[in-house]
């Protein structure tokens, strides 16, 4: 459902929850900026993807990178 009154939203943290919220909010018409202190998106997924047998986290992060771009989410990495 599209928002009746789109808002400018700041999402702090580009881990799994922040990524999911940012892409969902943007898909509903909000203008979203996603911030993270790390230099890459993913949070704990970046650790999990290193575990043998958990390589699917690479694909999950690829999916979110694509969704952020498609939904025109502004991403600011390396900021505190």
ZILINGI-V116250 format. One record per residue. N is the residue number from 0. PHI is phi as a letter, one per 30 degrees, with the letter a starting at -180 (* if undefined). Layout:
n-><N;N>
phi-><PHI;PHI>
//
This chain:
n-><0;1;2;3;4;5;6;7;8;9;10;11;12;13;14;15;16;17;18;19;20;21;22;23;24;25;26;27;28;29;30;31;32;33;34;35;36;37;38;39;40;41;42;43;44;45;46;47;48;49;50;51;52;53;54;55;56;57;58;59;60;61;62;63;64;65;66;67;68;69;70;71;72;73;74;75;76;77;78;79>
phi-><*;d;d;d;b;e;b;c;c;c;c;c;j;c;d;e;d;d;d;d;d;e;d;d;d;d;d;c;j;d;c;c;c;c;c;a;d;d;d;b;d;k;h;d;d;d;d;d;d;d;d;e;j;c;d;d;d;e;d;d;d;d;e;d;e;d;d;d;d;d;c;h;d;d;c;b;c;i;c;b>
//
